[in-house]
Amino acid sequence: MLKGKIAIVTGSTSGIGLGIARELARLRANLVLNGFGDAGEIEAVRSGIEREHGVSVVYNGADMSKEEAVRGLIATTIERFGRLDILVNNAGIQFTAPVEEFPPAKWNAIIDINLSAAFHGIAAAVPQMKKQRWGRIVNIASAHGLVASTHKAAYVAAKHGLVGLTKVVGLETAGSGVTCNAVCPGWVLTPLVEKQINDIASQKGISHEEAAKDLLAEKQPSSDFVSPAQLGGTVAFLCSAAADQITGTTISVDGGWTAQ
Ligand code: NAD
């Protein structure tokens, strides 16, 4: 379905981004992987996807907290492949604290990586996508882009901002062959959430398994985690012809979280 397309997935060395990258490669898109991690492990993932799916996969370690690096990632990709078809803004971090104790440096880092990086990436990608008269921008927001929780001031602000940005870009690109949408996952069992489960386990003196159950019970009526592969499927749908008229909106994949 995506043969010959070029896709960038930010933050794709782990978790949801890696699940999305694998699904796009399965559909034969060529990939630019991005994110931090052990160089050997990243190379093993890169070459593994290339071998398994017969596509071209390159790694670019651009730091999504830096404007020039984000814009450079887009420019380098267009230079190398001569096009850019799919941009998945997925890189993200989390930090939790009550608002009056929230460290300003953590606020800035979360806004930079979870929100401003998407702005810089989109701004740099849209001219090329419009020129091609085809492009898909998918922003990985969150249930926290639609509703709030305590102790997540920066994350909730960034994700609500990302949903707003999605709407503006959807309007500005409407009718050009380019679409921009946000996916809003509920809990997904990745390193970002493992940390929160570990915090609950040590605060309450309970096992990891019990803490995971508590975390789900509080928000996610399905009582089950969303998987990175399911989110890959959602992004693939947004890249399909069936989604040509879906733009400027959000798709929740949250086990019922935001229906409450
Ligand atoms: P993760 O920690 O497993 O992966 C985050 C990825 O982003 C990693 O590849 C990491 O290297 C990369 N990254 C972090 N800082 C970066 C930077 N400065 N520059 C480049 N890359 C950077 O987390 P995840 O759970 O897979 O989260 C991915 C996205 O999904 C995030 O935007 C997160 O907010 C969102 N999300 C996660 C959940 C969940 O339950 N896990 C729910 C909703 C939304």
Boltz pocket constraint, residues with backbone or C-beta under 6 A from the ligand:
constraints:
  - pocket:
      binder: B
      contacts: [[A, 10], [A, 11], [A, 12], [A, 13], [A, 14], [A, 15], [A, 16], [A, 17], [A, 34], [A, 35], [A, 36], [A, 37], [A, 61], [A, 62], [A, 63], [A, 64], [A, 65], [A, 89], [A, 90], [A, 91], [A, 92], [A, 93], [A, 113], [A, 114], [A, 140], [A, 141], [A, 142], [A, 143], [A, 184], [A, 185], [A, 186], [A, 187], [A, 188], [A, 189], [A, 190], [A, 191], [A, 192], [A, 193]]
      max_distance: 6.0
